Amino acid sequence: MIPSWHTKPRGSTVGYRIFVSVLKNFGVLPAYFLLRIVAFYYFLFSYRSAKPIFKLFHSKLGYSILKSLLKLYRNYFLFGQSLIDKVVIMSEIPNRFSFEFDGEDNLRKMVNLQKGGLLLSAHIGNWEIAGHLLKRLQTRINIVMFDGEQAQIKEYLAGITGERNTHIIVIKNDLTHIYEIDEALKKNEFVCMHADRYMEGNKTISTRFLSEQASFPAGPFMLAYRFRVPVSFVFALKENNFHYHFFASEIKEFGTGEKEILIQEMLKDFAGEMEKKLRDYPEQWFNYYDFWRQ
């Protein structure tokens, strides 16, 4: 069965406007203080999104019931922080954020290979921050995504964050996004995409993740195989209020062999890296549905 994404915490344009007003007039910490109230509301009343996150903490990671509940509240709070931080950094509101780069040399090596590159990430940490930090590489960044964000919120955020040094490739039913990806890679550009969610009707492949089979979208791994480009797994995780740690794995490239086996090996490597990040930063898991539901 396909996982439902409709259980994730929702926002509204009014809510965004309130937080942006607080950010511009009072700064980041007062916005975080206001966020504690909002996070507590979701903690109390968002049962559908809370259930799979509590299951992750209690059943998968083995935390006690009390610790799992505390982690659940912290998860909502960090999810809200990720949205605030995106607005702050991309709209250049004065801030004290600092960044640590782990594996940047891997991405610079990828640029020098002149083959383009595929960067795979997941809904762990802050993907928007990761995309913003990639501007350091001085190569064009193409982000592949489903156009599922609420239209009003998307338009409002675009208005306050302004131009970005990225190009959005929207996944479409007519597969024109494949041609855009091909063109970007031919120009030695990076193509970034999530590899942990799939939509109804999409082909999936599975591997063990936290000791149980889980389904992943086949598309990102099939693209890597089809275009034979170097691949790196990237994440941006928050380590305290004002510090982010960016990770980029060593470059992986397809060798020779049977297609299905090579794709399965790439998925296994990705899931392994994803599991490491989840265990190190469990509160920054932002998949609000049962990830292991088949």
Secondary structure, DSSP 8 states (H G I E B T S, - for coil): ----STTS----HHHHHHHHHHHHHH-HHHHHHHHHHHHHHHHHH-HHHHHHHHHIIIIIS---HHHHHHHHHHHHHHHHHHHHHHHHHHTT-----EEEEESHHHHHHHHHTTS-EEEEE-SBS-HHHHHHHGGGG-S-EEEEE---S-HHHHHHHHHHH---SEEEEE--TT-HHHHHHHHHHHTT-EEEEE-S---TT--EEEEEETTEEEEEESHHHHHHHHHT--EEEEEEEEEETTEEEEEE---B---SS-HHHHHHHHHHHHHHHHHHHHHHSGGGB---S-TT--
